[in-house]
Structures are given as C-alpha cells and as structure tokens.
Amino acid sequence: MTIEELSLQGKYNIHKSMAASIADRLIDIRKETIKQCLSDFHNEEHRLESVANIAGIEFVNDSKATNVNTTWFSLEEYNRPIIWIAGGTDNGNDYSKLLEIAKRRVKILICLGINNAKLIETFSPYIKKIVETTSMEEAVNYAYSIGEKGDTVLLSPACASFDLFSDYKERGVAFRNAVQNL
C-alpha cells in the first residue's frame, strides 16, 4: 500500500497508520483487511478536519487539540504559512514547547479566550502579529480578512474550551459555522 492510498494524509496521520498496521500484523490481521481499513477510514470531527478552502485559504478545525503536545503535531503538519487560532482555559500549559515550531510556521496568532496573557507573553517576542478576540466569529472573520492565498487558518487551541464553550466539540462546531458563514 502506498502513502497516497491512505485515507488520512499528513505526517502525523501517516505515523499513526503505520503504527496501527504494525500492531494489526502482530495479532495476525490479514494485510488486505488492514489495507481496506486504512484506505476507507474517515477521521473524526475536530481532528485536523479540513472545513473549507476559500480564496486559496485553507480552514482547518483541530478543536480537539486541547493541550500543547497535540497542538505541536498540528502546527508541524502544515508547510504553508499558518494563521493560528489558539487559547481557552489554560491548565498550566508550558507554551515554550511550541516556540520553535511557531517561529517557523506561524505568521499570525489569534488568541481566542477570556485570558490570553500567557499566550501573548510567550509568543510576542517571536510572532510579529498577535490579536485578541472574544468570539469564534470574530477570530475567523479576522483570519479571513488578513489571510492570503496559500495560508492555512488553523484552530488548534492548546487549551481546554471551558472559558467560552461547553467543550471542544461546541468550539469546533462554532469554528465550522463561522467559516461557512464567510
């Protein structure tokens, strides 16, 4: 099976698919069954979910990325300039683990939440443009207004959602709705 035949693309998903294949072979699942599963599988909502491409700007919903580690993988996934929507309820996050990848990939950070001080403090020396917003519509509209063809608008909060939303699913649906209303 070639990488192109996998239903889930991207480095992180390819690594997960390879690990699953190895585990499946260890318990003697047939190669054809593994191949079918890996080519037919559909990712769950709110996990690097491509929502739309509008005027060459890709909008990606990764609301499930509620911690620094999952956000690192999300930022690492895209080679295009990223307009990153992050923030929410900070549970003692160490954002310094995201500095190197953010320096390389993020052109604009849009902070979404009630208290964005820690995000701003951590990234302001490295990301030239940081904006605070208090609603998903405001964040998405701003991202679209400054986005350029070839950019990726990535909702990958690195935080829990409880300051503005009941859970990551509600936050992801709000993102999807805001994008669809552009």
Buried (B, 14 or more C-beta within 10 A) or exposed (E): BEEEEBEBBBEBBBEBBEEBBEEBEEEEBEEEEBBEBBEEBEBEBBBBBEBBEBEEBBBBBBBBBBBBEBBBBBBBBBEBBBBBBBBBBBEEBEBEBBBEBBEEBBBBBBBBBEBBEBBBEBBEEBBEEBBBBBEBBBBBBBBBEBBEEEBBBBBBBBBBBBBBBEEBBBBBBBBBEBBEEB
